[in-house]
Amino acid sequence: MGKKDEELDDDICVTLELDGGEKVECEILTIFPVGDTDYIALLPTTGSFAEDGEVFLYRYVETEDGEPSLDNIMDDEEYEAVYDAFDEWLDSSEFDELVDDEEE
């Protein structure tokens, strides 16, 4: 999916502060477009969310200064579309890993 995915080849981690003040370390899985909007998938690596294998999906924007900003997805229809696109990315990534493993 273009340059943004290529930048994520190295495991990049971010720290999220959740509403309750809990801090969660997350690995960035991918940044992907749905329509004209970019979204980000984060995999928690610490805390109870890591144990559950939960993935966080957020709207991803960069400010005029180039700083990343995450926004919650509040609309159910938007979330469904984002989840479906992430699921497709996940399926293709798993397929790519299987093909890479077979080639080795």
C-alpha positions as a Markdown table, in Angstrom:
| # | Residue | x | y | z |
|---|---|---|---|---|
| 1 | Met | 0.0 | 0.0 | 0.0 |
| 2 | Gly | 2.6 | 2.5 | -0.9 |
| 3 | Lys | 5.1 | 4.5 | 1.1 |
| 4 | Lys | 3.4 | 4.5 | 4.4 |
| 5 | Asp | 3.5 | 0.7 | 4.6 |
| 6 | Glu | 7.2 | 0.6 | 3.6 |
| 7 | Glu | 8.0 | 3.0 | 6.4 |
| 8 | Leu | 6.5 | 0.4 | 8.8 |
| 9 | Asp | 8.8 | -2.4 | 8.0 |
| 10 | Asp | 10.7 | -1.7 | 11.2 |
| 11 | Asp | 8.6 | -2.2 | 14.3 |
| 12 | Ile | 7.6 | 1.2 | 15.4 |
| 13 | Cys | 6.0 | 1.6 | 18.8 |
| 14 | Val | 3.9 | 4.4 | 20.3 |
| 15 | Thr | 2.5 | 4.9 | 23.7 |
| 16 | Leu | -1.3 | 5.6 | 24.0 |
| 17 | Glu | -2.9 | 7.2 | 27.0 |
| 18 | Leu | -6.4 | 5.9 | 27.3 |
| 19 | Asp | -9.4 | 7.7 | 28.8 |
| 20 | Gly | -8.8 | 6.2 | 32.2 |
| 21 | Gly | -5.2 | 7.4 | 32.3 |
| 22 | Glu | -3.8 | 3.9 | 31.5 |
| 23 | Lys | -0.8 | 4.0 | 29.2 |
| 24 | Val | -0.5 | 1.2 | 26.6 |
| 25 | Glu | 2.5 | 0.6 | 24.5 |
| 26 | Cys | 1.5 | -0.4 | 20.9 |
| 27 | Glu | 3.2 | -1.5 | 17.8 |
| 28 | Ile | 2.1 | 0.2 | 14.6 |
| 29 | Leu | 0.8 | -2.6 | 12.3 |
| 30 | Thr | -0.1 | -0.5 | 9.3 |
| 31 | Ile | -1.6 | 2.8 | 8.1 |
| 32 | Phe | -4.1 | 2.3 | 5.3 |
| 33 | Pro | -6.7 | 4.3 | 3.4 |
| 34 | Val | -10.4 | 3.9 | 3.3 |
| 35 | Gly | -11.9 | 6.3 | 0.8 |
| 36 | Asp | -10.2 | 9.6 | 1.3 |
| 37 | Thr | -9.2 | 9.1 | 4.9 |
| 38 | Asp | -6.2 | 7.3 | 6.4 |
| 39 | Tyr | -6.5 | 4.9 | 9.4 |
| 40 | Ile | -4.0 | 3.3 | 11.6 |
| 41 | Ala | -4.0 | -0.2 | 13.2 |
| 42 | Leu | -2.2 | -0.5 | 16.5 |
| 43 | Leu | -1.4 | -3.8 | 18.4 |
| 44 | Pro | -1.0 | -3.4 | 22.2 |
| 45 | Thr | 2.2 | -4.9 | 23.5 |
| 46 | Thr | 1.6 | -4.2 | 27.2 |
| 47 | Gly | -1.2 | -4.5 | 29.6 |
| 48 | Ser | -4.5 | -6.5 | 29.5 |
| 49 | Phe | -5.2 | -5.4 | 25.9 |
| 50 | Ala | -2.0 | -7.2 | 24.8 |
| 51 | Glu | -3.2 | -10.4 | 26.5 |
| 52 | Asp | -6.5 | -10.2 | 24.6 |
| 53 | Gly | -4.8 | -9.8 | 21.2 |
| 54 | Glu | -7.0 | -6.8 | 20.6 |
| 55 | Val | -6.2 | -4.3 | 17.8 |
| 56 | Phe | -7.0 | -0.6 | 18.1 |
| 57 | Leu | -8.2 | 1.2 | 14.9 |
| 58 | Tyr | -8.1 | 5.0 | 14.7 |
| 59 | Arg | -8.5 | 7.7 | 12.2 |
| 60 | Tyr | -4.9 | 8.9 | 11.3 |
| 61 | Val | -4.1 | 12.5 | 10.3 |
| 62 | Glu | -0.9 | 14.5 | 10.2 |
| 63 | Thr | -1.0 | 18.1 | 11.4 |
| 64 | Glu | 0.4 | 21.0 | 9.4 |
| 65 | Asp | 3.6 | 20.5 | 11.4 |
| 66 | Gly | 3.8 | 16.9 | 10.3 |
| 67 | Glu | 2.8 | 15.6 | 13.7 |
| 68 | Pro | 0.7 | 12.4 | 13.8 |
| 69 | Ser | -2.8 | 12.7 | 15.4 |
| 70 | Leu | -5.2 | 9.9 | 16.2 |
| 71 | Asp | -9.0 | 10.4 | 16.3 |
| 72 | Asn | -11.6 | 7.9 | 17.6 |
| 73 | Ile | -13.9 | 6.3 | 15.0 |
| 74 | Met | -17.4 | 7.1 | 16.4 |
| 75 | Asp | -19.6 | 6.1 | 13.5 |
| 76 | Asp | -20.6 | 2.4 | 13.3 |
| 77 | Glu | -20.7 | 2.4 | 9.5 |
| 78 | Glu | -17.3 | 4.0 | 9.3 |
| 79 | Tyr | -15.9 | 1.5 | 11.8 |
| 80 | Glu | -17.3 | -1.4 | 9.8 |
| 81 | Ala | -15.7 | -0.1 | 6.6 |
| 82 | Val | -12.3 | 0.4 | 8.4 |
| 83 | Tyr | -12.5 | -3.0 | 10.1 |
| 84 | Asp | -13.3 | -4.7 | 6.7 |
| 85 | Ala | -10.3 | -2.9 | 5.1 |
| 86 | Phe | -8.0 | -3.9 | 7.9 |
| 87 | Asp | -9.2 | -7.5 | 7.8 |
| 88 | Glu | -8.4 | -7.6 | 4.0 |
| 89 | Trp | -5.0 | -6.1 | 4.8 |
| 90 | Leu | -4.5 | -8.8 | 7.5 |
| 91 | Asp | -5.5 | -11.6 | 5.1 |
| 92 | Ser | -3.1 | -10.4 | 2.4 |
| 93 | Ser | -0.3 | -9.9 | 4.9 |
| 94 | Glu | -0.7 | -13.5 | 6.2 |
| 95 | Phe | -0.7 | -14.7 | 2.7 |
| 96 | Asp | 2.4 | -12.8 | 1.9 |
| 97 | Glu | 4.1 | -14.3 | 5.0 |
| 98 | Leu | 3.1 | -17.8 | 4.0 |
| 99 | Val | 4.5 | -17.2 | 0.5 |
| 100 | Asp | 7.8 | -15.8 | 1.9 |
| 101 | Asp | 8.1 | -18.8 | 4.3 |
| 102 | Glu | 7.6 | -21.2 | 1.4 |
| 103 | Glu | 10.3 | -19.5 | -0.7 |
| 104 | Glu | 13.0 | -19.8 | 2.0 |
